[in-house]
Amino acid sequence: MAHFELKWKISAQQAGPLIREFLKDNDISKTALTDIKFAGGFIKVNNQEVNVRYELKEGDVLQVGFPEEVPSEGMKGEDLPLDILYEDDYLLVVNKPAGMSTIPSREHPSGSLANRLIGYYQRIDLKSAAHIVTRLDRDTSGLVLIAKHRHVHHLFSQQQRFRKIHRMYEAFAEGTISQDAGTIEQPIARKKDSIIEREVSKEGQYAYTHYWVISRRSELTHVKLKLETGRTHQIRIHLSWLGFPLAGDELYGGTRKLISRQALHCCRLSFFHPFLHKTLLFEQQLPEDMKCLL
């Protein structure tokens, strides 16, 4: 696929506006429209190129072609495994194992989910960049949503803004959480003396986490969690603040006595598909190292 394309057959109810207004109503951003006009895209009506001042008529077939995308400089494609659970023309849902970074970093410049994704795109001849919608920490496992094109990422960003992409996590916290369910509503900020570490702070951003106890064990509490906000390290910080750090999470007070990474897994992901016009739901069971804690 050389480029991403959208197509509409204009109904009587849709007829009348200029293409510019129609595209705005269909969530084509100003930036995307500029790229379409000046960076190699196209706008056609009935297979003839037109400009955005064309007035749409009933029966017109409007095609909008987006420019080919190029991965960011330094983002190398790698021919490494990618666990794809779902794929269509617009998006991917993948299962990320613990130990894999979402994007490259100075400490881990290769082997990331983004590197693997670009390598996969190269194999299927898809001209796109890595648009990862729901990121996970390097040592957190589970479901990740990926948009195949910049415009699709834009639509999902709008869903995120209105909290319409839902994720559920399973985790093992050290100690015994006595309350069967609860919420943690504490702001989170970057720790002043650290590049990586965050902490609960009055100066931080609003953060809200729900939790439910699944079971209690001699040293651990198995919990399910849902985020209302998506702050960096939010679950890890909130459970540590509560006094029950994640097993394996040495950065926030846990120990590696039972598991060698933070015991956190994204087990459920749901979102509204902007082109199929329905809600999709995905679930992924615990990986082996967390199953062992059961």
N, C-alpha and C positions, 0 to 999 in steps of 0.2 A: 504494500500500500504506500504510494508515494506521498500522499498527504491525507489529512483528516478532512472529511467533507460532511456537511449537513444539507438536507434537502427538505423543502416544504412544497406541497401543492396547495395553493391559496384558495380557501373557501370563500363563499359569499360574505361570511362574518369577518374574515381576515382582510378582505379587499379594502383599498382606500388609502392606507398610510404609505408614506415613503419607506423605501427599504431601510434607511437609517433608523427610523422610528420602530419599524417591525423588528429589526435585529436587537435594538435596545430592550424591547419588550420580551424578547426571547433570551435575555441574559448574555448577549454578546457584549463584552466589556469594550470600553473605548480603546484600551491598549490592543485588544485582539483585532478590533476593526482597523486600527492603524496598521497593524502587521498584515492584515488581509490586503489592504490597499497598496502598501509600499514594500512588503518583504517577500513577495512571491505568491500570494494567495489570489483568489478571484471571486467575483460575484457575477453570477449569470442568471438570466431569466429566459426560460425556453431555449437554453443552450447558447444564448447570445450575451456577451459581456456587457454589463450596464454599470452605472455608478449609483451611489446611495440615494440620489435624488429621484430615482425611478419610482413612479406611483404604482403600487401593486394592484392587479386586477384579478377578478375571479377566474380560476383556471390556470393562472400563471404557475410555472414550476420554478421555484427559486432555489438555486444552488450556491452554497458558500463553501469555498475551499480554503483551508488554513495553510499557511506556509509550512514547508518541511521544517522540522525541529532538529537542532544540533545539540548533542550533549555538551555540558559546560566544559570549558578547557581543563584538562587534567583528569577528567572522568573517563577512565579507560574501561572498555568492555572486557569482561573476563568469561571464559568458557568454563563456568563452574555450575554445579547443580542449583536448581531453583525449584522449590516444592510448590507447584502451582495447584491450587485447589479449585479455582474457577477462572475462566477467561472468556471475554467476548470482545467486540470491536472497540469497547470503550474503557475497560478496566480489567484489572487482575486482583484476585485475592490469593495471597500466598501464606504459607506457614513458615515463619522464621524460627530457626533453632537458636537456643542460647549460645552465646559466643560469637555471633555474627553481628557486626555493626550494621546499622541501617544505612549510613553514608560513610565514606572514607574520612579518616581523621589523621592527624599527624602521627599518633601512636599506632593506628591501624590503617595504613594507606591503601590496602588492597583487600580483596575477599569480602567486601561489604555487599549488602543486598542491592545497593545501587549499581555496583560494578557488575554483578551477576545479571541484573535487569538489562543493562546496556548490552551486555554480551548476548543475551537472549534476543533482544530487538535486532541486533546485527544478524543473527541466524535466521530470523523470519523476515528480514528486510523491512523493518518498521522504522521510519525516520522520526524518532522521537527522543526526548530526554527523560530522565528519571523523575517522575512526579509521584512521590510517596506521600500519601494523604495522612495515614495514621502511623506515626513512628513508634518504635519500641527501643528501649535501652539495649545496649549490646548484650547484656546477660539476662534479658527478659525474653521469653519465648512466646510464640503464638501468632495470631492472625494479624495480617497487615493488608490494608487497602491501598491499591496503586491505581492512579489514573494514567491511561495510555497517552493522553494528549493534554496540552496546556489548558484548553477550554474546558475539558472534563474536570481537571483539577480545580479550575475556577468555580465550577458548579458545586463541587464537593466542599470547597472552602466556605461557600455560602451556607451549606448545610451545617458545617462545623460551627459557624458563627451563631447559628440558632439552635445548636445542640441537638441536631437531628441525626448525627452519626453516633450510634450507641455501641459501647464496648463493655464487656464483663470480664473480670479477671478472677483467677483462683490464686491463692497464695497460702503459704504456711508462715505464721508468725510465731516467734519464740515466746514461750510462756502461755498462760491460760487467760483468755479473754472471757470474763464472766458474763458480760452482757450479750444476749443472743443477736442483737442487731443494734446498729447505731449510725450516727453521722459524725463526721469530723469536718468542722468548718473553721479552718485556720489559714491565714495568708502565708504565702511562701515567697521567699526572696533568696537571691544568691548570697552565700556566706561571704563576708567581707574579705577574708584572707584566703579564699579558694576560688579557682576557676571553675571547678566541677561541682563542688558541694553546695547544696541549698539547705535552708532551715526555715522553720516557722518564725515569722517576724511581722510586727505591726506595720512595717514599711513595705511589706511584700504585696503580691497580687492575690486577689481573692481566690480561694481554692476550697472545693467541697467534695467530700468522698462519702459514699454510703458503704456499709459493710454488713455482712450477715455471717454468722458462725455456722459452718457445715458440721464440724465435729471437733471434739477436744481430745488431745492425747497427752501422754505423760509430760512431754516437753514442748509440745506444739499445739497451736490452734489452726485448724484448716478453715479458711474464710473465703467468701466470695465478695467481690468489691465492684462497685460501679462509680465511675467518675462523672461529676456534673461539669467539671472544668478539666483542662488538660495541661496542667503545669508540669515542668520538668521534674522527674523523680517524685511526683505527687504521692503515690501510694506508699512508697518507701519512707518518705518524710513523715506523712501523717501517722502511719502505724508506729514509727519510732517515737514520735511526739506523744502518742498514746501510751507508750511504755512497752510496746510489743514489736520490736524490730523484726524485719523479715529474716527467716533462717538464711544463712549464707551471705547476708548483706553487711559486710564489714564496714563499709563506708558510713552506715547509719546505725551502728551498734549491734549488729547481728554477729553470729559466729559461724565458722565453716565446719563445725563438728559433724553435721549431718548431711550437708550438701555444699558443693564448691562454688555456687553462685547464688544470687538472690532468688528465692523460691517464689517466682512470680511468672504467671502465664496468662496471656490473653486468650480466653477460651470461647468467647462469643462476640460476634460482630454483626451488626445490622445497619442498613442504610436504605434510603429510597433511591432506586436507580433512575437517574434523570432522563433516560431514553427508553427504557422498557416500561417506565411509569408504574413500578411496583416495588414493594419492599423486599429486599433479599436478606436472608439470615444464614449465617455460617457458624458452625461450632467445631471446636478442635479439642480433643481430649488431652489430658496431661501428658507431657513427655516422660520418658522412663525415669529420669533422675528425680522427678517430683512424685511419680507413682510409688517409688521406693519409700517415700516418707509416709505412705499410707500403711 
